[in-house]
Amino acid sequence: MLDDAPFTVIMDGLSRHLEALLFVAPRPVPATDLAAACGASDDEVATALAQLADEYADGRHGIVLHEVAGGSTFSVAEDCAETVRRHTGQERPEDLSPALLETLSVVAYLEPVTRSDVAEVRGVSSEWALAGLEERGLIEERGRAATPGAPILYGTTDRFLKLFGLRARDELPPLEEFALEAGEVEEIRARLLANAARRRA
């Protein structure tokens, strides 16, 4: 790709192509996919992404370049988010109801999880909450469990990672950070592990 051009020209040109790809991509794009699309090496893409990240650093534009969900994506700058939200009606984490946040937390820490698993952990029916999260694009179907009735398995989406600023699901904070009382973490973890073991049985 532009083998006879100076190195800086290759990077400038590549950065523009990456900018275009990320602009139209509906979800974060892995660097390897960007390299394949542009016919560039992984190192060239890494350098070009660094240039883009500098160009779209906080305070320079209305959007910023982020690495989330195992790829790169443009997202709204923090100081512009409220304006965009008023226009689009798109929710922020704090706009989700306590029931939706609780259900989303169970799915995120246990996934893939069935509807009955979520209901058992929460202690209440979670059909409405799961439907609401799926409608918002925060969870999705992940196949069927190998148990009687083959219930649907749910997991979080890349949009969930993007909304909460996570690059990968293993960046979820440990349960210990949410403990309110002594022994609460152990009880939650035991219930999650019991559900997971029951699904594997």
Secondary structure, DSSP 4 states (H G I P E B T S, - for coil): --TTS-HHHHHHHHHHHHHHHHHH-SS-B-HHHHHHHHT--HHHHHHHHHHHHHHT-TTTSSEEEEEETTEEEEEE-GGGHHHHHHHH----GGGS-HHHHHHHHHHHHH-SEEHHHHHHHHSS--HHHHHHHHHTTSEEEEEE-SSTT-PEEEEE-HHHHHHTT-SSGGGSPPGGGG--STTHHHHHHHHHHHHHHHHH-
